[in-house]
């Protein structure tokens, strides 16, 4: 009996690695049609008796405003082009600030957020964090930085039922992703810590201050070259 259980577990491990690596390789070229968070949000809406809201329109990075990658790097991960998935300087600073009792800060890179958004579920368990590190390593190994950014900007939640740059451009600014201005990109990036609380369509005073800060940071970040 123990041998049978061991054999089943071995096959499950092999299947996990095979499917996970296969999915990462596939998404190197194929657009991501749906993410776990999109499914979770849709189920939550149905459970509340609401109509499903899922606005998601994939567009290549070349069809987005050149300021959009710069804005999210300025806001979320200024060393994105330098690290290999993990910003250990940011992690060390976050640990120090959390120990000192200061306001807790995150240290997730854009690569880590992409891994979580595309392959995993929201949460803070050690199991999920371990899987996040695994998928982050895989996408950094298999994808270019441009592809990681492209998947990130097409998959991330940017409002209630809104996922990706094209959808938020259409619903909040009545234009395409290609025509978003520099201030609009900064405002969208300003919502990313909590896009269900902060809206780029109806920004608060705090959001406008954060937008200004992001625009200042954008001056120090180069435009991303496309593949």
WOVEN-V425443 format. One record per pair of residues at least 4 apart in sequence whose ideal C-beta (glycine too) atoms are under 7 Angstrom apart, sorted by the first residue. I is the first residue (numbers start at 1). J is the second residue. Records with the same first field share a line. If there is no record, write none. Layout:
I=J / J
This chain:
1=5
2=6
3=7
4=8
5=9
6=10
7=11
8=12
9=13
10=14
11=15
12=16
13=17
14=18
15=19
16=20
17=21
18=22
19=23
20=24 / 138
21=25 / 138
22=26
23=27
24=138 / 139 / 142
25=142
26=30
27=32 / 118 / 151
28=142 / 143 / 147
31=58
32=118 / 151 / 154 / 155
34=38 / 39
35=117 / 118 / 155
36=40 / 120 / 121
37=41 / 117 / 122 / 157
38=42 / 54 / 56 / 163
39=43
40=44 / 121
41=45 / 161
42=46 / 52 / 54
43=47
44=48
45=50 / 52 / 53
46=52
53=160 / 161
54=161
55=161 / 162 / 163 / 167 / 171
56=163 / 164 / 167
57=164 / 166 / 167
58=154 / 164
59=63 / 64 / 154 / 166 / 177
60=150
61=146 / 149 / 150 / 226
62=226
63=177 / 178
64=68 / 153 / 165 / 177 / 178
65=177 / 178 / 179 / 180 / 185
66=223
67=71 / 180 / 182 / 185
68=72 / 153 / 165 / 180 / 185
69=73 / 149 / 153 / 224
70=74 / 218 / 221 / 223 / 224
71=75 / 185 / 186 / 188 / 189 / 214 / 218
72=76 / 110 / 153 / 189 / 192
73=77 / 78 / 80 / 221
74=78 / 189 / 214 / 217 / 218 / 221
75=189 / 190 / 192 / 214
76=110 / 192
77=87 / 109 / 110
78=217 / 221
79=83 / 87
80=109 / 110
81=145
83=87 / 109
84=140
85=109 / 111 / 112 / 136 / 137 / 140
86=109 / 136
87=91 / 107 / 109
88=92
89=93
90=94 / 107
91=95 / 107
92=96
93=97
94=98 / 105 / 106 / 107
95=99
96=100
97=102 / 105
98=104
108=112 / 113
110=114 / 148 / 149 / 152
111=115 / 136 / 139 / 140 / 148
112=116 / 132 / 136
113=117 / 152 / 156
114=118 / 139 / 148 / 151 / 152
115=119 / 120 / 132 / 135 / 136 / 139
116=120 / 132
117=155 / 156
118=151 / 155
119=135
120=128 / 131 / 132 / 135
121=128
123=128
125=129
126=130
127=131
128=132
129=133
130=134
131=135
132=136
133=137
134=138
135=139
136=140
137=141
138=142
139=143 / 148
143=147 / 148
144=227
145=149
146=150 / 224 / 226 / 227
147=151
148=152
149=153 / 224
150=154
151=155
152=156
153=164 / 165
154=164 / 165
155=163 / 164
156=163 / 164 / 192
157=163 / 195
158=162 / 163 / 164 / 167 / 168 / 188 / 191 / 195
159=168 / 171 / 172 / 195 / 199
160=196
162=167 / 168 / 171
163=167
165=169 / 177
166=170 / 176 / 177
167=171
168=172 / 188 / 200
169=173 / 175 / 176 / 177 / 180
170=174
172=200 / 201
173=180 / 184
175=179 / 180
180=184 / 185
182=186 / 215
183=187 / 211 / 215
184=188
185=189
186=190 / 211 / 214 / 215 / 218
187=200 / 203 / 207 / 211
188=200
189=214
190=198 / 207 / 210 / 211 / 214
191=195 / 198 / 199 / 200
194=198
198=207
199=203
203=207 / 208 / 211
205=209
206=210
207=211
208=212
209=213
210=214
211=215
212=216
213=217
214=218
217=221
